[in-house]
C-alpha cells in the first residue's frame, strides 16, 4: 500500500472502517464509542479521513469548545489515528495541517499529546487554558495549544468541551 492519496471529510458510512482503525492504532484503549459519538455531535466536529487505495488509513477530529469566561471558541484536536503499518509517512501531518487549515472562527487549537510530535506543528505548552480535569504530573507539557490568526490573544480559564469529553478516564492514564 502506498501513502495516502486523499483527505476528505468523514461521512456516516466511514464509521465501520473507523471502528477497525482505532483498535489497531490504540490497542490498549477503546476509543470506538468516543469516535462514534464525535461523528454525531452537534455543533459538528471537523472530522477528516485519509484514504489510500480506497481504504481509510487515518482519521482526525477537531471538537468545537469554549473557554470559561470567553466568547471565543477553540478546537480540541483529538483523537488522531493512523494505521500502524503506515505511521511515520506523513499521514498524521497531512491530517493535522489540513484540519487546522479548515478550522473557521476558532481562536486556537488545544491538544493533549506528545510535545515532541505536536511541537513540530507549532503547539506549545498551554498555561492559560486548563483542561477539564487535572492531569497527572508525568504529563507535564502534554497539554498544548496553537493560537490561530495573527491577532489571536491568549485565553485563560477552563476548557468547556461537549459533555462526551467530560469523563475523567479520557484525561488520565
Steps between C-alpha positions, in 0.01 A plus 500: 500500500624847416470815708161663523345629181235734635360672805129568522229571756374182660149376430271267694598207276861532628410396855554123448850565361580733790388230744775282348763776478490612864560163671796438268649845573416492874485134610492595870212750472145461375437827320225360276207632709660846522567513125143392424364771732729761343368420154146579619580805715327834447646754443685287256850382558747547216570134424739406219618169361807412295456237234747283312392267225137541610573405863473737797850514649472806726252713690500823697233697684486861616225562758368856546535609864469813709722640771327601822454877506562555127288516188786379280486139384796265491529161335624194685706271278417144600516228413754445223562148369705359214517138393810363680668362184477848342615712793799731450408561137340843534137396534461643852675820391270538200190442715612757760599765244186449291279514808659817634468663159127418494417631846289813484421741779731337754741696718729201528544126530575302817632145519606251765786310343870446448677840505773363274244416233261794527781750554602458136167663405554800727315373807644624830418412863171664597498687829187717469232251396458222753376155399166394654681267743843521663765315302753262656834666578679264260303660217667837560515682166254267327215755522579731209349766280544672167353849458328562166512828315744787532297678767419198714517606862578261782197360680483405865247277668381141496427320174128430462473208257175324406378254763634195319850624592411534869618159611804501731620180330566701181735732691719260693700181470 
